[in-house]
C-alpha cells in the first residue's frame, strides 16, 4: 500500500493529532508525529469529553483509563451577595441506557487527555514544521531542525495558529471578539471544598466575577475570570479572604475566536481540529470535534484510497459549521447575561446525533427506513452472553451486523443478531444487513447482500 516515503506526517501532538496517530498505529499504517513544543501541554483548557468522544475512547480501548482519571461535572454552587447560596446543574445526570452507555459529559483536564492518548505513541517534541511543497512524488517537508523528508500525506493538527494552514494559504474565515476575553489558570487552593464548581457572580445582572472548578484526578481547580490587574491570590481573596492560593500553574488569556476553513484538504495535505475550526469554549465542542475529525480521517488515510479520502472534507466540513453555530449561540448567551447561560442540557451537545446522512458514504437502500439510517452513529445494545454491540465493533475493521438474517453472509467479520434489544436499538423490522464503518457509523443499510459487496469494494475492504 505504501512506498518507502508512504507515511503520514502529523503536525501537532494535541488530542486531535494523538487520536489520529493512535488510529494509524493500530492499523499498522506508518506515521511520524511532531510538535514544536519541547514538552507536552500542561494546562486544563478543554476539559469536557462528550458522550460520543467517550464511545471513540471505548473503541480505542482507553475508556476505563479515562473514567478512572475523570469524573462527572459537579453541581454549580453560586455564592450570592450577602452570604446566600444557590445550586444549579449545567445538565442533569443521565442514567446509561442500552443504546447510550456513556450519557454524561466526562471532565478530564486536557493535559491528562493528551497524556493518556500519548501512551505508546512516539511523539517527537521540539520538532516543528518549517515549510513544504507537494508534487507527484509526494509532500516534501523541511522541519525546523533542518531535516528534510518526503511523506505521502501531511496532516495539520497544529492548532488555531496552524503553520500548515498558513503555508497552504487557506483562509481562516470568521471573527475575533477582542472585547470578549477570559483569564484561565490552574490553581491550588486551601479552604475550598472540591464537591462543587464554585461561582461568584459580578455586580451587574448576569455578570461573572470568578469561577473555581475542581479538576478530577488532581489537586487543582480551573480558575476562570474576566481579565483583571489583580494577582490570582488577590482575585481569590477578593471573593473570600479565608481562601489561600498555594500554587499557580498554567495560565492563559482567552479571546473569543470563531473561525473555520472552507477547505479541509488541498492535494495530500489535510487540516483537522483547531487548525480547521476554532470555537468558543461554551458547550465543550472544540476538542471533541477535533477528535472526531481524526476519527473520520484515520481509517481513510490508512487505506490510502484517494476517492475515500475525498469524503473527509465532504463529511466533516458541514459538521464543523454546525458545531460552530451551536457554540457561538451558547457563547452569546454568556455575553448577553442570560441567567441560564450555564445550562448545557441541549442533547445535540453530546454529539450522539451527529450524522453523515446524505453524504458520499451513506448508502441507504431500504425503501422505508426508520429513525436509524445509513450515515447515523451505530447505537450500542446488549447481546446474549453479556456482550454488547460495541464489543463487536471495537477495533479498526468494518463490521457487518445481520439482523434476523438467515441467508449467507457476504463479509467477515459478520454477526447474526436476533436479540430484541438490538433490533429495537436499530429499529429493524425485517431481515436487514448493516455494514458499520471502521469509525462506527452505519455505512450501508440494505436487504440485499449485493449492496454490501458493492460498498465494501468502494471503501477498499
URLINBEL-V174918 format. One record per residue. N is the residue number from 1. RES is the residue in one letter. SS is DSSP state (H for helix, E for strand, - for the rest). OMEGA is omega in whole degrees, -180 to 180 (none if undefined). BURIAL is 1 if it has 9 or more other ideal C-beta (glycine too) atoms within 8 Angstrom, else 0. Layout:
n:N res:RES ss:SS omega:OMEGA burial:BURIAL
n:N res:RES ss:SS omega:OMEGA burial:BURIAL
This chain:
n:1 res:X ss:- omega:-174 burial:0
n:2 res:X ss:- omega:171 burial:0
n:3 res:X ss:- omega:-180 burial:0
n:4 res:X ss:- omega:178 burial:0
n:5 res:X ss:- omega:-173 burial:1
n:6 res:X ss:- omega:178 burial:1
n:7 res:X ss:- omega:176 burial:1
n:8 res:X ss:E omega:173 burial:1
n:9 res:X ss:E omega:178 burial:1
n:10 res:X ss:E omega:179 burial:1
n:11 res:X ss:E omega:-179 burial:1
n:12 res:X ss:- omega:-177 burial:1
n:13 res:X ss:- omega:168 burial:1
n:14 res:X ss:- omega:-179 burial:1
n:15 res:X ss:H omega:180 burial:1
n:16 res:X ss:H omega:-179 burial:1
n:17 res:X ss:H omega:-179 burial:1
n:18 res:X ss:H omega:176 burial:1
n:19 res:X ss:H omega:178 burial:1
n:20 res:X ss:H omega:179 burial:1
n:21 res:X ss:H omega:179 burial:1
n:22 res:X ss:H omega:179 burial:1
n:23 res:X ss:H omega:179 burial:1
n:24 res:X ss:H omega:-178 burial:1
n:25 res:X ss:H omega:-176 burial:1
n:26 res:X ss:H omega:176 burial:1
n:27 res:X ss:- omega:-178 burial:1
n:28 res:X ss:- omega:179 burial:0
n:29 res:X ss:- omega:-175 burial:1
n:30 res:X ss:- omega:-180 burial:0
n:31 res:X ss:E omega:164 burial:1
n:32 res:X ss:E omega:177 burial:1
n:33 res:X ss:E omega:-177 burial:1
n:34 res:X ss:E omega:176 burial:1
n:35 res:X ss:E omega:-175 burial:1
n:36 res:X ss:- omega:177 burial:1
n:37 res:X ss:- omega:-176 burial:1
n:38 res:X ss:- omega:-180 burial:0
n:39 res:X ss:- omega:-178 burial:0
n:40 res:X ss:- omega:177 burial:1
n:41 res:X ss:- omega:-173 burial:1
n:42 res:X ss:- omega:-174 burial:0
n:43 res:X ss:- omega:-178 burial:1
n:44 res:X ss:- omega:-179 burial:1
n:45 res:X ss:- omega:-179 burial:1
n:46 res:X ss:- omega:-170 burial:1
n:47 res:X ss:- omega:-176 burial:1
n:48 res:X ss:E omega:177 burial:1
n:49 res:X ss:E omega:-176 burial:1
n:50 res:X ss:- omega:179 burial:1
n:51 res:X ss:H omega:-180 burial:1
n:52 res:X ss:H omega:177 burial:1
n:53 res:X ss:H omega:178 burial:1
n:54 res:X ss:H omega:176 burial:1
n:55 res:X ss:H omega:175 burial:1
n:56 res:X ss:H omega:179 burial:1
n:57 res:X ss:H omega:174 burial:1
n:58 res:X ss:H omega:-179 burial:1
n:59 res:X ss:H omega:179 burial:1
n:60 res:X ss:- omega:-180 burial:1
n:61 res:X ss:- omega:-174 burial:0
n:62 res:X ss:- omega:-170 burial:1
n:63 res:X ss:H omega:-179 burial:1
n:64 res:X ss:H omega:179 burial:0
n:65 res:X ss:H omega:-180 burial:0
n:66 res:X ss:H omega:-179 burial:1
n:67 res:X ss:H omega:177 burial:0
n:68 res:X ss:H omega:-178 burial:0
n:69 res:X ss:H omega:-176 burial:1
n:70 res:X ss:- omega:179 burial:1
n:71 res:X ss:E omega:176 burial:0
n:72 res:X ss:E omega:174 burial:0
n:73 res:X ss:- omega:-178 burial:1
n:74 res:X ss:- omega:175 burial:1
n:75 res:X ss:E omega:176 burial:1
n:76 res:X ss:E omega:172 burial:1
n:77 res:X ss:E omega:-175 burial:1
n:78 res:X ss:E omega:-177 burial:1
n:79 res:X ss:E omega:-176 burial:1
n:80 res:X ss:- omega:176 burial:1
n:81 res:X ss:H omega:178 burial:0
n:82 res:X ss:H omega:177 burial:0
n:83 res:X ss:H omega:178 burial:0
n:84 res:X ss:- omega:180 burial:0
n:85 res:X ss:E omega:177 burial:0
n:86 res:X ss:E omega:180 burial:0
n:87 res:X ss:E omega:-178 burial:1
n:88 res:X ss:E omega:175 burial:0
n:89 res:X ss:- omega:173 burial:1
n:90 res:X ss:- omega:175 burial:1
n:91 res:X ss:- omega:177 burial:1
n:92 res:X ss:- omega:175 burial:0
n:93 res:X ss:- omega:-176 burial:0
n:94 res:X ss:- omega:176 burial:0
n:95 res:X ss:- omega:174 burial:0
n:96 res:X ss:- omega:176 burial:0
n:97 res:X ss:- omega:179 burial:0
n:98 res:X ss:- omega:-177 burial:0
n:99 res:X ss:- omega:-178 burial:0
n:100 res:X ss:- omega:-176 burial:1
n:101 res:X ss:- omega:-178 burial:1
n:102 res:X ss:- omega:-170 burial:1
n:103 res:X ss:- omega:-172 burial:1
n:104 res:X ss:- omega:174 burial:1
n:105 res:X ss:- omega:180 burial:1
n:106 res:X ss:E omega:180 burial:1
n:107 res:X ss:E omega:176 burial:1
n:108 res:X ss:- omega:178 burial:1
n:109 res:X ss:- omega:-175 burial:1
n:110 res:X ss:H omega:180 burial:1
n:111 res:X ss:H omega:179 burial:1
n:112 res:X ss:H omega:176 burial:1
n:113 res:X ss:H omega:179 burial:1
n:114 res:X ss:H omega:-180 burial:1
n:115 res:X ss:H omega:-179 burial:1
n:116 res:X ss:H omega:178 burial:1
n:117 res:X ss:H omega:-175 burial:1
n:118 res:X ss:H omega:-178 burial:1
n:119 res:X ss:- omega:180 burial:0
n:120 res:X ss:- omega:179 burial:0
n:121 res:X ss:- omega:-175 burial:1
n:122 res:X ss:- omega:-179 burial:0
n:123 res:X ss:E omega:176 burial:1
n:124 res:X ss:E omega:179 burial:1
n:125 res:X ss:E omega:-179 burial:1
n:126 res:X ss:- omega:-179 burial:0
n:127 res:X ss:- omega:-179 burial:1
n:128 res:X ss:- omega:178 burial:1
n:129 res:X ss:E omega:177 burial:1
n:130 res:X ss:E omega:-178 burial:0
n:131 res:X ss:E omega:174 burial:0
n:132 res:X ss:E omega:170 burial:1
n:133 res:X ss:E omega:179 burial:0
n:134 res:X ss:E omega:172 burial:1
n:135 res:X ss:E omega:-177 burial:0
n:136 res:X ss:- omega:-179 burial:0
n:137 res:X ss:- omega:179 burial:0
n:138 res:X ss:E omega:178 burial:1
n:139 res:X ss:E omega:-175 burial:1
n:140 res:X ss:E omega:-168 burial:1
n:141 res:X ss:E omega:168 burial:1
n:142 res:X ss:E omega:178 burial:1
n:143 res:X ss:E omega:-179 burial:1
n:144 res:X ss:- omega:172 burial:1
n:145 res:X ss:- omega:-176 burial:0
n:146 res:X ss:- omega:179 burial:0
n:147 res:X ss:- omega:172 burial:0
n:148 res:X ss:E omega:-178 burial:0
n:149 res:X ss:E omega:175 burial:1
n:150 res:X ss:E omega:179 burial:1
n:151 res:X ss:E omega:178 burial:1
n:152 res:X ss:- omega:-179 burial:1
n:153 res:X ss:E omega:174 burial:1
n:154 res:X ss:E omega:-180 burial:1
n:155 res:X ss:E omega:175 burial:1
n:156 res:X ss:E omega:174 burial:1
n:157 res:X ss:- omega:-169 burial:1
n:158 res:X ss:- omega:166 burial:1
n:159 res:X ss:- omega:-175 burial:1
n:160 res:X ss:- omega:177 burial:1
n:161 res:X ss:- omega:-171 burial:0
n:162 res:X ss:- omega:172 burial:1
n:163 res:X ss:H omega:180 burial:1
n:164 res:X ss:H omega:180 burial:1
n:165 res:X ss:H omega:180 burial:1
n:166 res:X ss:H omega:-179 burial:0
n:167 res:X ss:H omega:175 burial:1
n:168 res:X ss:H omega:-177 burial:1
n:169 res:X ss:- omega:179 burial:0
n:170 res:X ss:- omega:-180 burial:1
n:171 res:X ss:- omega:176 burial:0
n:172 res:X ss:- omega:-168 burial:1
n:173 res:X ss:E omega:-180 burial:0
n:174 res:X ss:E omega:-176 burial:1
n:175 res:X ss:E omega:174 burial:0
n:176 res:X ss:E omega:180 burial:1
n:177 res:X ss:E omega:-172 burial:1
n:178 res:X ss:E omega:-176 burial:0
n:179 res:X ss:E omega:-178 burial:0
n:180 res:X ss:E omega:-173 burial:1
n:181 res:X ss:E omega:-179 burial:1
n:182 res:X ss:E omega:174 burial:1
n:183 res:X ss:E omega:-178 burial:1
n:184 res:X ss:E omega:178 burial:1
n:185 res:X ss:E omega:171 burial:1
n:186 res:X ss:E omega:-173 burial:1
n:187 res:X ss:E omega:171 burial:1
n:188 res:X ss:E omega:-172 burial:1
n:189 res:X ss:E omega:171 burial:1
n:190 res:X ss:E omega:174 burial:0
n:191 res:X ss:- omega:-178 burial:0
n:192 res:X ss:- omega:-178 burial:1
n:193 res:X ss:- omega:-177 burial:0
n:194 res:X ss:- omega:-180 burial:0
n:195 res:X ss:- omega:-174 burial:0
n:196 res:X ss:E omega:169 burial:1
n:197 res:X ss:E omega:-172 burial:1
n:198 res:X ss:E omega:-179 burial:1
n:199 res:X ss:E omega:172 burial:1
n:200 res:X ss:E omega:179 burial:1
n:201 res:X ss:E omega:174 burial:1
n:202 res:X ss:- omega:-176 burial:0
n:203 res:X ss:- omega:-178 burial:0
n:204 res:X ss:- omega:180 burial:0
n:205 res:X ss:- omega:178 burial:0
n:206 res:X ss:- omega:-178 burial:1
n:207 res:X ss:- omega:-170 burial:1
n:208 res:X ss:E omega:-179 burial:1
n:209 res:X ss:E omega:-176 burial:1
n:210 res:X ss:E omega:172 burial:1
n:211 res:X ss:E omega:177 burial:1
n:212 res:X ss:E omega:-175 burial:1
n:213 res:X ss:E omega:178 burial:1
n:214 res:X ss:E omega:-178 burial:1
n:215 res:X ss:- omega:-176 burial:1
n:216 res:X ss:- omega:177 burial:1
n:217 res:X ss:- omega:-180 burial:1
n:218 res:X ss:- omega:171 burial:0
n:219 res:X ss:- omega:-172 burial:0
n:220 res:X ss:- omega:164 burial:1
n:221 res:X ss:E omega:168 burial:1
n:222 res:X ss:E omega:179 burial:1
n:223 res:X ss:E omega:172 burial:1
n:224 res:X ss:E omega:-179 burial:1
n:225 res:X ss:E omega:170 burial:1
n:226 res:X ss:- omega:178 burial:1
n:227 res:X ss:- omega:-177 burial:0
n:228 res:X ss:- omega:174 burial:0
n:229 res:X ss:- omega:-179 burial:0
n:230 res:X ss:- omega:170 burial:0
n:231 res:X ss:- omega:178 burial:0
n:232 res:X ss:H omega:-180 burial:1
n:233 res:X ss:H omega:180 burial:0
n:234 res:X ss:H omega:180 burial:0
n:235 res:X ss:H omega:-180 burial:1
n:236 res:X ss:H omega:180 burial:1
n:237 res:X ss:H omega:-178 burial:1
n:238 res:X ss:H omega:178 burial:0
n:239 res:X ss:H omega:178 burial:1
n:240 res:X ss:- omega:-178 burial:1
n:241 res:X ss:- omega:-179 burial:0
n:242 res:X ss:- omega:-179 burial:0
n:243 res:X ss:- omega:-178 burial:1
n:244 res:X ss:E omega:175 burial:0
n:245 res:X ss:E omega:-177 burial:1
n:246 res:X ss:E omega:-179 burial:0
n:247 res:X ss:E omega:173 burial:0
n:248 res:X ss:E omega:-180 burial:0
n:249 res:X ss:E omega:-179 burial:1
n:250 res:X ss:E omega:175 burial:1
n:251 res:X ss:E omega:-180 burial:1
n:252 res:X ss:E omega:173 burial:1
n:253 res:X ss:E omega:-178 burial:1
n:254 res:X ss:E omega:168 burial:1
n:255 res:X ss:E omega:-173 burial:1
n:256 res:X ss:E omega:175 burial:1
n:257 res:X ss:E omega:-180 burial:1
n:258 res:X ss:E omega:-172 burial:1
n:259 res:X ss:E omega:172 burial:1
n:260 res:X ss:E omega:179 burial:1
n:261 res:X ss:- omega:174 burial:1
n:262 res:X ss:- omega:178 burial:0
n:263 res:X ss:- omega:175 burial:1
n:264 res:X ss:- omega:-175 burial:1
n:265 res:X ss:E omega:167 burial:1
n:266 res:X ss:E omega:-175 burial:0
n:267 res:X ss:- omega:178 burial:0
n:268 res:X ss:- omega:176 burial:1
n:269 res:X ss:E omega:-173 burial:1
n:270 res:X ss:E omega:175 burial:1
n:271 res:X ss:E omega:-179 burial:1
n:272 res:X ss:- omega:177 burial:1
n:273 res:X ss:H omega:-176 burial:1
n:274 res:X ss:H omega:175 burial:1
n:275 res:X ss:H omega:-179 burial:1
n:276 res:X ss:- omega:-177 burial:1
n:277 res:X ss:E omega:174 burial:1
n:278 res:X ss:E omega:-170 burial:1
n:279 res:X ss:- omega:161 burial:1
n:280 res:X ss:- omega:177 burial:1
n:281 res:X ss:- omega:-179 burial:1
n:282 res:X ss:- omega:178 burial:1
n:283 res:X ss:- omega:176 burial:1
n:284 res:X ss:- omega:-175 burial:1
n:285 res:X ss:- omega:-169 burial:1
n:286 res:X ss:H omega:-179 burial:1
n:287 res:X ss:H omega:-179 burial:1
n:288 res:X ss:H omega:179 burial:1
n:289 res:X ss:H omega:176 burial:1
n:290 res:X ss:H omega:178 burial:1
n:291 res:X ss:H omega:179 burial:1
n:292 res:X ss:H omega:171 burial:1
n:293 res:X ss:H omega:-179 burial:1
n:294 res:X ss:H omega:180 burial:1
n:295 res:X ss:H omega:178 burial:1
n:296 res:X ss:H omega:-173 burial:1
n:297 res:X ss:H omega:-170 burial:1
n:298 res:X ss:H omega:-176 burial:1
n:299 res:X ss:H omega:180 burial:1
n:300 res:X ss:H omega:175 burial:1
n:301 res:X ss:H omega:-178 burial:1
n:302 res:X ss:H omega:179 burial:1
n:303 res:X ss:H omega:178 burial:1
n:304 res:X ss:- omega:-178 burial:1
n:305 res:X ss:- omega:-173 burial:1
n:306 res:X ss:H omega:179 burial:0
n:307 res:X ss:H omega:177 burial:0
n:308 res:X ss:H omega:180 burial:1
n:309 res:X ss:H omega:178 burial:1
n:310 res:X ss:H omega:-179 burial:1
n:311 res:X ss:H omega:-179 burial:1
n:312 res:X ss:H omega:179 burial:1
n:313 res:X ss:H omega:-177 burial:1
n:314 res:X ss:H omega:-179 burial:1
n:315 res:X ss:H omega:-170 burial:1
n:316 res:X ss:H omega:-178 burial:1
n:317 res:X ss:H omega:177 burial:1
n:318 res:X ss:H omega:178 burial:0
n:319 res:X ss:H omega:180 burial:1
n:320 res:X ss:H omega:179 burial:1
n:321 res:X ss:H omega:179 burial:1
n:322 res:X ss:H omega:-179 burial:0
n:323 res:X ss:H omega:178 burial:1
n:324 res:X ss:H omega:178 burial:1
n:325 res:X ss:H omega:-180 burial:0
n:326 res:X ss:H omega:-177 burial:1
n:327 res:X ss:H omega:178 burial:1
n:328 res:X ss:H omega:178 burial:1
n:329 res:X ss:H omega:178 burial:0
n:330 res:X ss:H omega:178 burial:1
n:331 res:X ss:H omega:-178 burial:1
n:332 res:X ss:H omega:176 burial:0
n:333 res:X ss:H omega:175 burial:1
n:334 res:X ss:H omega:-179 burial:1
n:335 res:X ss:H omega:-178 burial:0
n:336 res:X ss:- omega:-180 burial:0
n:337 res:X ss:- omega:178 burial:1
n:338 res:X ss:- omega:-179 burial:0
n:339 res:X ss:- omega:178 burial:0
n:340 res:X ss:- omega:-175 burial:0
n:341 res:X ss:- omega:-179 burial:1
n:342 res:X ss:- omega:-179 burial:0
n:343 res:X ss:- omega:-180 burial:0
n:344 res:X ss:- omega:-174 burial:1
n:345 res:X ss:- omega:176 burial:0
n:346 res:X ss:- omega:-177 burial:0
n:347 res:X ss:H omega:-178 burial:0
n:348 res:X ss:H omega:-180 burial:0
n:349 res:X ss:H omega:-177 burial:1
n:350 res:X ss:H omega:175 burial:1
n:351 res:X ss:- omega:177 burial:1
n:352 res:X ss:- omega:-179 burial:1
n:353 res:X ss:- omega:177 burial:0
n:354 res:X ss:- omega:-175 burial:0
n:355 res:X ss:- omega:173 burial:1
n:356 res:X ss:- omega:178 burial:1
n:357 res:X ss:- omega:178 burial:1
n:358 res:X ss:- omega:-180 burial:0
n:359 res:X ss:- omega:-173 burial:1
n:360 res:X ss:- omega:180 burial:0
n:361 res:X ss:- omega:179 burial:1
n:362 res:X ss:- omega:-177 burial:1
n:363 res:X ss:E omega:179 burial:1
n:364 res:X ss:E omega:-174 burial:1
n:365 res:X ss:- omega:-177 burial:1
n:366 res:X ss:- omega:-177 burial:1
n:367 res:X ss:- omega:-177 burial:0
n:368 res:X ss:- omega:-180 burial:0
n:369 res:X ss:- omega:177 burial:1
n:370 res:X ss:- omega:-176 burial:0
n:371 res:X ss:- omega:178 burial:0
n:372 res:X ss:- omega:-171 burial:1
n:373 res:X ss:- omega:175 burial:1
n:374 res:X ss:- omega:-176 burial:1
n:375 res:X ss:- omega:-179 burial:1
n:376 res:X ss:- omega:170 burial:1
n:377 res:X ss:E omega:176 burial:1
n:378 res:X ss:- omega:-179 burial:1
n:379 res:X ss:- omega:171 burial:1
n:380 res:X ss:- omega:174 burial:1
n:381 res:X ss:- omega:178 burial:1
n:382 res:X ss:E omega:178 burial:1
n:383 res:X ss:- omega:178 burial:1
n:384 res:X ss:H omega:178 burial:0
n:385 res:X ss:H omega:177 burial:0
n:386 res:X ss:H omega:179 burial:0
n:387 res:X ss:- omega:179 burial:0
n:388 res:X ss:E omega:174 burial:1
n:389 res:X ss:H omega:-179 burial:1
n:390 res:X ss:H omega:176 burial:1
n:391 res:X ss:H omega:179 burial:0
n:392 res:X ss:H omega:-175 burial:1
n:393 res:X ss:H omega:-173 burial:1
n:394 res:X ss:- omega:-179 burial:0
n:395 res:X ss:- omega:-172 burial:0
n:396 res:X ss:- omega:-172 burial:0
n:397 res:X ss:- omega:164 burial:0
n:398 res:X ss:- omega:-175 burial:1
n:399 res:X ss:E omega:177 burial:1
n:400 res:X ss:E omega:174 burial:1
n:401 res:X ss:E omega:-177 burial:1
n:402 res:X ss:E omega:-175 burial:1
n:403 res:X ss:E omega:180 burial:1
n:404 res:X ss:- omega:-173 burial:1
n:405 res:X ss:- omega:179 burial:1
n:406 res:X ss:- omega:-178 burial:0
n:407 res:X ss:- omega:178 burial:0
n:408 res:X ss:- omega:180 burial:0
n:409 res:X ss:- omega:-172 burial:1
n:410 res:X ss:- omega:-172 burial:1
n:411 res:X ss:- omega:171 burial:1
n:412 res:X ss:- omega:6 burial:0
n:413 res:X ss:- omega:178 burial:0
n:414 res:X ss:E omega:-175 burial:1
n:415 res:X ss:E omega:174 burial:1
n:416 res:X ss:E omega:-174 burial:0
n:417 res:X ss:E omega:177 burial:1
n:418 res:X ss:- omega:-178 burial:0
n:419 res:X ss:- omega:-177 burial:1
n:420 res:X ss:H omega:-178 burial:0
n:421 res:X ss:H omega:179 burial:1
n:422 res:X ss:H omega:177 burial:1
n:423 res:X ss:H omega:179 burial:1
n:424 res:X ss:H omega:-178 burial:0
n:425 res:X ss:H omega:-179 burial:1
n:426 res:X ss:- omega:179 burial:1
n:427 res:X ss:- omega:-179 burial:0
n:428 res:X ss:- omega:-177 burial:1
n:429 res:X ss:- omega:178 burial:0
n:430 res:X ss:- omega:178 burial:0
n:431 res:X ss:- omega:-171 burial:1
n:432 res:X ss:E omega:173 burial:1
n:433 res:X ss:E omega:175 burial:1
n:434 res:X ss:E omega:177 burial:1
n:435 res:X ss:E omega:-179 burial:1
n:436 res:X ss:E omega:180 burial:1
n:437 res:X ss:- omega:177 burial:1
n:438 res:X ss:- omega:178 burial:0
n:439 res:X ss:- omega:170 burial:0
n:440 res:X ss:- omega:167 burial:1
n:441 res:X ss:E omega:-179 burial:1
n:442 res:X ss:E omega:-179 burial:1
n:443 res:X ss:E omega:-176 burial:1
n:444 res:X ss:E omega:176 burial:1
n:445 res:X ss:E omega:-171 burial:1
n:446 res:X ss:E omega:169 burial:1
n:447 res:X ss:- omega:-177 burial:0
n:448 res:X ss:- omega:-180 burial:0
n:449 res:X ss:H omega:-180 burial:1
n:450 res:X ss:H omega:178 burial:0
n:451 res:X ss:H omega:178 burial:1
n:452 res:X ss:H omega:179 burial:1
n:453 res:X ss:H omega:-180 burial:1
n:454 res:X ss:H omega:-180 burial:0
n:455 res:X ss:H omega:179 burial:1
n:456 res:X ss:H omega:176 burial:1
n:457 res:X ss:H omega:-177 burial:0
n:458 res:X ss:H omega:-178 burial:0
n:459 res:X ss:H omega:173 burial:1
n:460 res:X ss:- omega:177 burial:0
n:461 res:X ss:- omega:none burial:0
